[in-house]
Structures are given as structure tokens and as C-alpha cells.
């Protein structure tokens, strides 16, 4: 049995991995895939890849492209979710903010530096015509930290995946005043260079197994009810999410990579560019 350590956020996007593990599909290929949930998100997962705490990660595209330009010794081996991630822009339910425009020169809650919640604040600022140099941040680590920060006013708004944050909106803790979709595919699968060099065939098998499940994921009987129960969501919200989510079984090609990197550069999210060969490895 080959042990493979993998990390990802505890969100509905990653249920296919858990189903494959539970159904023994990796085991059947002689792979002991050890999944670890990382609620802190992309910034934390980048650290884990760097330190060798994990071999693989299912991670936000913008976060890992940025971290690879900054020396993270990992490669993108595949796109996992092709559709954009829809980030909701949330404020405390009792706050006076009514529109996204009202958030100019206020403070964004972010899970950590380099996280999607920070990078998307740049995307949103750019769309609003704000100067990105003026952005202010409050590090809150997790979604619970965001609830605390927005409620007690140490931060003013919080950007997080719209559907995962919907229960907090339904409970009257947050109000969603806008959406900001990523201008690129939302999630990619990444492997540490060292692990990939030694185990290319193992990684190929891992991708083969997960791709089989994501291909037919939306057709799994009662998958909407399963997801709704697991993630404390309304079934109709899950059905809408399933309609909007497009899984991928494809590599990130050079043209798409250059486009994503140029967008990140133009937004000031990265200040230097990496080459396709340094960032992506097609198996």
C-alpha cells in the first residue's frame, strides 16, 4: 500500500474524495489516501505543501499559482473544478452597509495572508474601481473567526464561497450584499515536486479514480439530500450549486495558464511570473 497524504477544505466540492475513500476505490488500487480537512483554506495548505506535511492538495487556483511564483515546490497536475467559484460578499446582518460600494475604505476579514478571501478582495476592488493599495485586512483564520470579527466590528466584510456561507445568511448572522465570481477555474489538484518525481504512476491512479467519480457526481442518486445534510444546507441551494458546478478531468493547458497568470499580475496579486513548466505538470 502506498500512503498518499492529501488536504482540502471541508466543503461540498470535496465530497467526491470522501466517497472514493469510503467506497475503497483508492484501496483497490493499492493506495492509502489519507485525507485531512483544512478549514483555514488555501494559505494554510500552501504552507503544508512547502513543509512536506502533505503530498497533495485540492486548492484554489489563484492561491497556488501565486505561491508557486513565490517558491512553493509543487506542480498543478489537473483542474478539479472548471466553473468559477462564486464568492459572496458578506456583512454583519445588523451593519449599515447596503451595497458593495459602501465597503470602500473598510476592512476585509481574511482567513490568512495569501488566502482566497484576501486575493478575491483584490478582484472585487478592481471591479469596483478602488485602489488595491488602500485595502485593509483583519486575519480571522476560519469562518467562525469571521462571524466574531463582523459581529464585533473588528472587520467590515468577508468574502467566502457563497453556498457554504448561506446557512449564516439564513440564520440572520450575515447579510450577502453582492457576489464576485472568480475569473478563472476555481480548484486545481496540486502535488509536491519531490513526491511527484518519485510517484508519477501513483498520482496518475489517484487522478483516474477521482475523475471517474466527478464525471457522474451530479447523477449520484439523492446526492442533493446527502450534501444538504452533511453541510447543513437547504436542498434547493444544493441543487442550484450542482447546476452551477462543472467538474473537470482535464489538465491546465498553457494558454489557460498564461491567461490566469496575466490576470493575477494585472490585479497586483502577483508581482512576478512563473513559467508553465515551473507551474504545471501534465501526466
N, C-alpha and C positions, 0 to 999 in steps of 0.2 A: 504493500500500500504506500502510495506517495502522498505525503501530507502537503496540502496547499492552504496557506492562510490568506483569507480574503476579508476585506472590510467594506462596509457600505452604510448608508443612512437607514434608520428604521422606518422606512416609508413604503407605500404600496408599490412603487416601482420595482422594489427588490423582492417581492413575493415569489416570482419565478425561481429565484435561487433557493429559497426555503423549501418550495415544493419539490425541486430536484433532489435536495438533500434528504428530505423526508421520504421520498419515493425510492431512495437508494440508487439513484441514477448515476451519481459520481462513483459510488462504491462499486457498482457493476463494472466500471472502467478502471478499478483498482486505485481510485483517488479518494483520499480522505480530505474532503473540502471542509475546512473549519471557518465558519462564518462568524464575524464579530460585528455587532451593531455599533456605529459611532454617531451618537446623536449630535455631537458638536459639528459634524459635517466636514466639508472639503479641506479647510485649513488644517484640521487635526489629522485627517487621512494623509495629506501631503507629508506631514511630519513623520507619520508611521511608515510611509514608504521610504523616506530618507533614512530612518533609523534601523530599517530592516525588521520592524515589528510586524509587518505584513508583507506578503509576496505580491498580492493583487489588490486592486480597489475598483469599485464601481463609483465613479466620481464625476463631478460637474466639469464639463468641457473647458470652460473659461478658467477655472481654478487650476486645473492640472497643466494646461498649456502655459499659463503664467509661471507655475512653479518649475516646469521643465526649463523654461528660459532662464530661470534663476538657479539652475544646477541640480534639480531633482533627477537622480539617476534612474529614470523609468521611461517606458515607452507605451504609447497608446496602441493597443492591438486591435481594437474594434470599436465601432459606435454601438452603444447599447440602446439608447432611445433617440430616434431621429427627430421626433417632433420637439418644438421648443418647450422649455419649462415655463409655465405661466406663474410669474411671481406676483402675489398680491401685495399691495401697499397698504399696510395696516396702521391704524392709530388706536389709542385707548378709546373705548366706547364713549366715555364722558368728556373727551377732549373737545376743543373748539374747532379743530381742523375739519374742514368740509370737503376740500378738493386737494389734489396733488400740488397745485400752485401754492397753496397755503403753507407748504412744507419748505419753501425756500429759506435758506439760512437757519434751518433747525437741525436737530441732532438725530442721526440714524442709529438704531440699535443693530449691532452686528455680532455674529457668533464668535468670530475672531478675525484677525488680520489675514487677508488673502482668501476669506470665505466667500461663497456666492452672495451672501447677504451684503457684503461690502462691495463686491465687484458690480452687482446689479444696481447699487446706489449710484455708481458712476454712469451706467447705461441710462438710468432714469434721469439723472441730472443733465446728461447730454440731450436727451429727448425734450426736456423742459427748457433747454437753452440756459441752464445755470452754469456758472464756472465751477469745474470739478475741484479746483484748488480750495474752494470755500467749504467743501464737505466736512462735516464734523461727525465723529463716531464715538459710540459707547460700546465697549465689549461686554457681551452678556452671556457668552458660552452656549446656552441652549435656549429652546423656545420658552421654557419656564422662566429663565432669566429675562427674556423679552417681556413676558407678562408683567413681571415685577418692575422692570425699568419703565415701561409705558404707563403702568398704573401709578407709580410714584413720581413720574415726571423727570427721571434722570435721562430719558431719551424720548423723542417725539414720534418717531415712526419706525416700522420694522417691516422689511421685505422678506417674505418666506413663501414657499410653494403654496399656491392659492388653496388647493383642496385639503392639504394637511392642516392648514390654519383655519379652515371653515368651521370646525367644532367650536373654536374660541369666538368666532363671529356669531355663531348660533346661540352661544351661551351669554352673549352680551358683554364679553370681556374686551374684544377688539371690534373695530368697525373697519371694513375694507373700503378705501376711497378711490382705488384705482388698480389697474393691472399693468404689468410690464413683462411681456414675453421675451425670452432670450432671442437674439438674432442669429442663433446657431443651434445645432442639435444639443439636447440637454445633457445626456450622460454618455460617458465613454468607459471602456474597460481598460485598465492600466496594469502593467506588470513591471516589477523592478528588473533592471537590466541584468543583474547578476543571476537572478532566478530564471529569467527568460533564456539566457545563454545556455544554462545547464539543462533546462527542461522544456525545450520548444514543443516536443510531442505531447507532453502533459498539458500544456496550455492549449494546444490545438484541440485536445479531447474535451477540456473544460468548456471551450467555446462551442464545440459541436453539441454538447449536452444542453447547455443553456439556450442555444439558438433554436433547438427543437421545441423547447417549451415556450419561448417567447413568440415563436411563429404562430402558434394557435392559442395563445394565452386568453384572448378575449372570448374564445369559443368554449372554454372550460365550463361545464355545467355549473350554474349557480355561483360563478366567480364574483359577481357583483355583491351577492349576500355575504360570501366569505370575506371579501375585502371590507365591506361595511362593518361587519362585526369586529374584525381584527383591528381596524383603525378608527373605530368609534365614529363612523361617518354615516350619512344618510345614503340609502341605496340609490336614490336619484342622482346624488352628487357623484357617486362612484360610476354610475352609467355614463354620465356626461364626461367624466375623466377618461373612461375607457374609449369613448368615441374620439377624444382629442389626442390620445396617446398612440404614437406609432413606433413600434419596436423596430430595431434594426439588427440585421445579421451580417452587415457589410463592414468593410474596412473604411477608415477615413482616408479618402484619396487626396492627392497632393493639391489639387485645385481647391477643394473644400478647406483643407488645412490652411492654405495661403490666405484664403478669404477670411477665415476666423481670426487668424493671427493679425492680419491687417486691421480688422475691426477693433481688436483689443488694443492695438498700437494707436490707432486714431482716437480711441477713447481715453488714452493715457493710462490704461490698466497695466500695460507692459511698456518698458522703455527700451528694450532691445529684442531683436527677433532671433528665433532659433531656426535651424533648417528642418526640412521634412524628415530627413534621415536621422536627425538627432531626437526627433519627437515621436515618430510613428514607425511601427514595425508590422508589416503585413505578413501573416504566417501562411 
